[in-house]
Amino acid sequence: MLYFQNGRETEIKGLSGFDLAQTFECGQCFRWNSVGSGAYIGVALGKAARIRLDGDSIFITGTPEEYNTVWRTYFDLDRDYESVGRALCIDAYMTRCVRHGAGIRILKQDKWEALCTFILSQCNNIPRIKQIVERFCRLYGEPISFDGGTYYTFPTAEKTAGLTLEELTPLRCGYRAPYILEAARAVTEGSVDLDALSEGTPDDAVKTLKNLNGVGDKVARCAVLFGLHMLDAFPVDTWIRKAISENYGKTFDPAIFSPYAGIAQQYMFHYARNIKA
């Protein structure tokens, strides 16, 4: 993999196993939006960026230094997802899932943002989640001038912890509002240390997060997988539960996909949502 400055962008060559649409539209993140011609603009880790595919190169706005210190890790570009995918093809069903989801990468998102957005995701569809998250960022994030427009960072846990339920009313997130405030205060006060949790085991992290009101097993495992970047975490929702029932039965144990059960889950989830039986 090579990367170098090309005008206002960094060009990355020799990278395989990265599909932008598959990655941004598989349900793991809510702040990247298509702007046409296969390009996406998003805000992550306090920065706005435009990323696009052209031929066999990926182009992302910014310098090689920004790419190397921010986006390389965020997009998990040093992991060989093609090899991971081959290892996950343990049967005909998973082979279909992996082929359909080829190009998905698990983003290494901000830990607090992942926890907060997956609390907001409960009993919600992706378009509505994105609308709520965008309102939250516009109200309480910091503005960023980029590409002729204004974008907003995700509000920090500290900022969120200082808000009231009334100040969250414009989000129209309903019963989830007090859960967000409680989680923000726990993170700010240190009773939930996301950095420390990322150094432990997925099960211990899930157990700790489930002590928060409004955080059940699925939300906790999503926060662990997409925020703490523990790739053995295996969230189970209605799509995954149905896929397991139809293909593996009651004896299923996600450990059969270890240490990449979380990547297997994304392939299964994306396949279940997009392929009609």
Salt bridges, closest charged atoms under 4 A:
GLU9 OE1 - ARG52 NH2 2.79
GLU11 OE2 - LYS13 NZ 3.82
ASP54 OD2 - ARG52 NH1 3.53
ASP56 OD1 - LYS13 NZ 3.34
ASP76 OD2 - ARG79 NE 2.72
ASP76 OD2 - HIS229 NE2 3.51
ASP78 OD1 - ARG72 NH2 2.89
GLU134 OE1 - ARG31 NH2 3.49
GLU134 OE2 - ARG138 NE 3.48
ASP147 OD2 - ARG50 NH1 3.72
ASP195 OD1 - LYS111 NZ 3.33
ASP203 OD1 - ARG221 NH1 3.73
ASP217 OD1 - LYS210 NZ 3.35
ASP217 OD2 - ARG221 NE 2.91
GLU246 OE2 - LYS242 NZ 2.63
